[in-house]
Amino acid sequence: MKRIVLFMVMVSMVCIASYAQKAAEGTKVLVAYFSATGNTEKAAQQVASIVSGDLHKIQPEKSYTSADLNWRDKSSRSSVEMDDPTSRPAIIDDLKNLAEYDTVYLGFPIWWNQAPRLINTFLEKYDLSGKTVIPFATSGSSSISNAESLSGCELAKRKVDERSDRRRYQELD
Ligand SMILES: Cc1cc2nc3c(=O)[nH]c(=O)nc-3n(C[C@H](O)[C@H](O)[C@H](O)COP(=O)(O)O)c2cc1C
């Protein structure tokens, strides 16, 4: 399991490095991430180091316990949230300087082939219009492409498209 996650992270790093090379010089980069058990946090730290970005940890108002993360339990918090597309777990509102950034790398673990609902909360709370949004994820084996089509990343694409005249969203797969 650990090896698969690391492999995905390494593949993502190569893609991210190539995006970073393409990024215009002088742009300010934010690496925002949610991590329940530390894998995405490590990936985000590596991304931030590669792209010289500032790190922002997306934190739930109520932390996830091991019981909350038990995907085998249909009544666990994560199962209940992921079973409800309208679920928007509250996050701590401490990202005050988003306007300074041109590019936002957005990292999360894959939950049930999707981004955790808390990522939808983030995308709806903060205005990413006009910014380049580059999602990345860690998982046991699932590709990020499912998360893009089903959840927060798709939402990000729509949100950016709707609010800006130029399509600046970039996909990472
Ligand atoms: C509730 C839950 C659902 C998960 N669903 C998937 C999944 O659908 N596919 C997958 O490959 N991994 C899945 N995983 C594994 C996580 O994506 C993986 O362990 C990830 O690296 C955790 O990141 P984190 O340590 O930053 O929280 C799931 C984990 C949890 C807790």
The ligand as a Tripos MOL2 file, in Angstrom:
@<TRIPOS>MOLECULE
LIG
   31    33     1     0     0
SMALL
NO_CHARGES

@<TRIPOS>ATOM
      1 C1        -12.4340    7.0450    3.9610 C.3       1 LIG1
      2 C2        -11.3370    6.6460    3.0330 C.ar      1 LIG1
      3 C3        -11.6280    6.2910    1.7400 C.ar      1 LIG1
      4 C4        -10.5940    5.9330    0.8560 C.ar      1 LIG1
      5 N1        -10.9090    5.6250   -0.4310 N.ar      1 LIG1
      6 C5         -9.9180    5.2930   -1.2880 C.ar      1 LIG1
      7 C6        -10.2320    4.9920   -2.6560 C.ar      1 LIG1
      8 O1        -11.3740    5.0570   -3.1070 O.2       1 LIG1
      9 N2         -9.1890    4.6310   -3.4650 N.ar      1 LIG1
     10 C7         -7.9120    4.5530   -3.0110 C.ar      1 LIG1
     11 O2         -7.0380    4.2190   -3.8040 O.2       1 LIG1
     12 N3         -7.5880    4.8610   -1.7440 N.ar      1 LIG1
     13 C8         -8.5580    5.2370   -0.8770 C.ar      1 LIG1
     14 N4         -8.2400    5.5580    0.4090 N.ar      1 LIG1
     15 C9         -6.8310    5.6000    0.8180 C.3       1 LIG1
     16 C10        -6.2930    7.0450    0.8610 C.3       1 LIG1
     17 O3         -6.5810    7.7300   -0.3560 O.3       1 LIG1
     18 C11        -4.7750    7.0630    1.0410 C.3       1 LIG1
     19 O4         -4.4240    6.3240    2.1750 O.3       1 LIG1
     20 C12        -4.2650    8.4810    1.1380 C.3       1 LIG1
     21 O5         -2.8920    8.5080    0.8350 O.3       1 LIG1
     22 C13        -4.4940    9.0810    2.5180 C.3       1 LIG1
     23 O6         -3.9840   10.3950    2.5140 O.3       1 LIG1
     24 P1         -3.7300   11.2190    3.8670 P.3       1 LIG1
     25 O7         -2.7270   10.4190    4.6890 O.co2     1 LIG1
     26 O8         -3.1620   12.5110    3.4260 O.co2     1 LIG1
     27 O9         -5.0370   11.3610    4.5640 O.co2     1 LIG1
     28 C14        -9.2430    5.9100    1.2960 C.ar      1 LIG1
     29 C15        -8.9730    6.2620    2.6210 C.ar      1 LIG1
     30 C16        -9.9840    6.6320    3.4700 C.ar      1 LIG1
     31 C17        -9.6560    7.0320    4.8900 C.3       1 LIG1
@<TRIPOS>BOND
     1     1     2 1
     2     2     3 ar
     3     2    30 ar
     4     3     4 ar
     5     4     5 ar
     6     4    28 ar
     7     5     6 ar
     8     6     7 ar
     9     6    13 1
    10     7     8 2
    11     7     9 ar
    12     9    10 ar
    13    10    11 2
    14    10    12 ar
    15    12    13 ar
    16    13    14 ar
    17    14    15 1
    18    14    28 ar
    19    15    16 1
    20    16    17 1
    21    16    18 1
    22    18    19 1
    23    18    20 1
    24    20    21 1
    25    20    22 1
    26    22    23 1
    27    23    24 1
    28    24    25 2
    29    24    26 1
    30    24    27 1
    31    28    29 ar
    32    29    30 ar
    33    30    31 1
@<TRIPOS>SUBSTRUCTURE
     1 LIG1         1 GROUP 0 **** ****
